[in-house]
Each structure stands twice: as structure tokens, then as C-alpha cells.
Amino acid sequence: MISVDTTAFRPRALRAEKRFRALARAVDPNALLDHQALDHVRTMLWTKEASLRPIVISAVTDAERRAVPVLFDTIGQVQQRLPEHLAPVLLLCGVVAAPASPRPTDVLFVPDPGVDGRPLLFAAGDLFLAATPETTTATYEAMATALPVIGTTGGSLEKDIVNGGYDANGWLADDGDSGELVAALVQACLYRPERMRRGTAAAEYIRTVLEQQRPPADDSSRTPGAAA
């Protein structure tokens, strides 16, 4: 049951430069006015071939902060296994200061932009990394924006994420299997067409569920005897 408003979240169709500017604005609202700050973010996000590296978004609430070291360990292992132009950048939403735990390179901290800002921020990403095995509001919003979700079993997430087959809309690793989670992220970063296919399926899943939840039309207001 989707109990959050996802109507503002639509499959993304943003050009790379617009995606970059949305990310830069999220990292530093003043970056677009500060050439030095903008160049710093550009160096991190763009490859030498002038394409954006895979952007992995993870939204973390205060209750989920204990999951941050696991996210760092996962993304760090993925970065080590991929060439630089395919190594993902982790955008940690909701955590505005670096936790005490060691973190890998290429991690950006951004405050939660709120319900008005999340649609554009999510539209600038490529993947959504779930902080816990539970489906959250941000998970549904990411799926509605055509972001495939990568997470673990052991919670409500596995009710919404299809891991394989024609209807696959994300990736799920067995709970506690860090190697499987890393392998899923590596695959997603390597194969852009597959993550786009699963992202499209994620958005379609949200649309289908919302249609099923919509109450039937009320015909009681029709004039008796009116033509059908």
C-alpha cells in the first residue's frame, strides 16, 4: 500500500547538463554562482569523456543513521571494482555532516530538499540505494522517478522490489550478504540499459499500484435517466 503522494515524481527526461546543475544546487545552493565551487562539483561528477558518472542516491533519516557505515563500505567496495568513469558517486540525502566513520571518496552530503525539491533531485540520479530493508517514503518517490532501487531482503522492501525476470524493477541482495549487494551495484553501474529498463519498470509499478488504490468513480451524481 503506497500511502505517500508520488504525483510530482515522474520518469526523468533531463539532459546531462541539467542533471548536473540540479546536483550542484543540492550540494551547495550557492555553487551555481560560485565558479570555484561549481568546478569542484563538476570535477567530481563528470568523467574526462564529458559524461556523468553513475549517481547513487540514498536518503537517510535520523533513525537510519546507524546504516551509514554500511552504505559507505558498500559504495567503497563498488568504487574499487570499477574504472573511474563508471565508479559511482554516492549522494547522501538527509545527512549534512560527515559521520565519524571512515568514508570512501566521492561521497556528497546534501540536506533533504523537502517534498518540493526531491522530484528534481531524484530525477538527476541513476540509482537509489536503500538504507534499510524497509520500504520508505523516499523509496516510493525514487521508484516513481524511474530510479531502480537496490536493497536487501528481510523487510517490506522485498514486497515492492522484483529482483529478476521480465518484471524486474530493482535489485535485492540477501540480508547480510554484503558481497551480493556490492555485485548488484557493480552490475547496475556497468549496464546503463539494464538499470534504465528496471527504472522504467519501477515507475510502471508505482502507477499500477496507485491505479489499483484509486477509489471507483462515484456515479451517484449522474442525473437519473441520463444517457450513459
N, C-alpha and C positions, 0 to 999 in steps of 0.2 A: 504494500500500500504506500503510494507516494503522497505524502502529506505536506509537501512544500511546493511553492509556486515556481515552476520552471518555464513559465511562458516567455520570459525575456531571454532564455538561453536557446539559441538556435545554432544549427551546424555552421561552423565558421567558414567564411569565404574571404579571408583577409590576405592581401599581398604581404610579402615578407617584410617590406619596409614598414607597413602599418602595424604588423605584429611586433616588430622591434620597438617601435615608438610606444606602443602600449606597455610593453615590458619595461622599457626605460622609465616611463612615467610611474609605474607601480613601484619600482625600486627606489626612485628618487623623483618626487614631483617637480623638482627644480632642474632635473637633468636636461630637459629639452631646451632650457635657457642657458645652461652652462656647458660650453663646448668641451671642457676638460672632463666633466662628469659623464657627458654623453659618449665621449671617445672611450672612456674606461669600460662602460657597459657594452659598447659596440665591440671592443676587442674581446670581451668575454663571450659574447653571444654569436658573433659572426665567424665563419671559417675564412681561410685565405682564398677560397673559391667564391666568396661573397654569397654564401648561403647560411641560413640559420642552423645552428646545431640543434639537436632534439631538446625540446624544453619539457621537463618533467615538473608538474605542479603537485604539491602536497599541501593540503590545508590542515593545520594542526590547532586544535582548541587547547585551552589551559589544561583540561582533563587528559589530553593526549600527549602532553609534553614529554612524558616518560618514553614515548615511542621515538623521539628524535634521534637518539644514538643508533637505533636500529636502521632508521632511514639513512643516516649518514654512512653507516657501514655498508648498506646495500648499494647506495649510489657510488660510493668509493670503489667497491669491487667492480662495478659495471664500467666506470671510467678507466680502470686499469686494463680492461679486456678489449677496449675498442680504440681505433685510431682517433686522433684528436678531433677530426671533423664530424665524427659520429658519437663521440663521448658526450653524454647528456649534461645539461646544466639543470641543477635542482633549484626550483623556486619554492621556497618555504613560506607559505602564506599564513599569517597569524602569529608568527614568531619574529619579533622585531629586533631581537638581540641574540647574538650567538650564545648557545648553551655552553656550559663548561666542558662538555665532552669534546674530544678532538673531532674536527670536521674535515671532509675532503675539500679539494679545491673546487672552484666553480659552483659555489652554493650562494644563492642570493636570498636575503631575508626581506620580506615585504609585509607591511601591516595588512590586515584584512580590509580590502577596499569597500566592504559592505555590499548590500544587495544591489545597489546601483552600479558598482564598479566591477563586480565579479564576472558579469557576462563578457565584457571586453577582455578582462584578464585571462579568463579561461579560453576565450577564442584565440588568444595568442599562443597557447600551449600546444603540445603534441600528445602528452600522456598525463594521466592522473594516477599518482601513487598513493594508495590508501594507507593512512597511518595505523589503522586498526582493522580487524576482521569485520567490523560492524559497518553497515551502510549508514552514511551520514547525509545531512542536507547537501553538503558540498559534493558528495559522490553523485547524487542525482543531478545536480546542476552541471557537473562535469560531463556526465553521460548525455544530457540534453544539449550540450555544446559539441557533441560528437567527439569527446575525448574518451578513448578506451581506458578502462580502469585496470590497474594492476594491483593485486592484493593477495590476501591469504584466506584459506578456509578457516572454519571454526567459529563463524559468526553469521550474522544476517547477510553479509556481503555475498555469500555463495548462493543466495536465493535470487539475486539480481544479475550476477555475472555468469555468462556462459563461456566456459574456458576453451571449448574446441568445437569443430564441426562447422556446418554452414551458418549456424546462427551465432557463432562466437562474437561476443561484444567486449571482450577484455581477456585478461589472463589471471588465473588463480594458481597459487602455489600452496602446497600442503602447509598447514600451520607448523611453524618451527623449522621448516626446510629452507634455510637461507640460500642454499645453492640453487634451488629450483626458482626462487624468487629472482635471484640475480640473472639466471638463464633466461627467464621470461623478459626481463628488462633489456637484456642484450639483444634478444630476437626482435623486440619491438623497435629498438633504435636502429637495427640493421635494415629492417624491411619496412620502409615507409608505406608501400601499397597495402601491406597487411594491417598495419595499425590504422590506416585510413578506412579500410574495409570494416574493421571491428568498431571503429569510432562511428561510422555510419550506422552500423547495427545497433550501437548503444543508443543513438538518438532515436532510431526507429522503435526500440524497446520502450523508451520513455513515452513516445507518442501513443503507442499501442496501449500501455497501461493507463495513461490518462484518459484515453477514449473509453476504456472499459469502466473507469471510475465515474465518468460523467453521468449524471442522473438522466433518465429518459425525458424527452421533451414533454412538457405539460400541455396537453391538448384541451384542457378544461375551458380555456378562454375562447375557443372557437365558437362561432355563432351556430346554434342548432339549425340543422338543415342546410348549412353552407356546403358548397361543393368541395369535395375532397381535393 
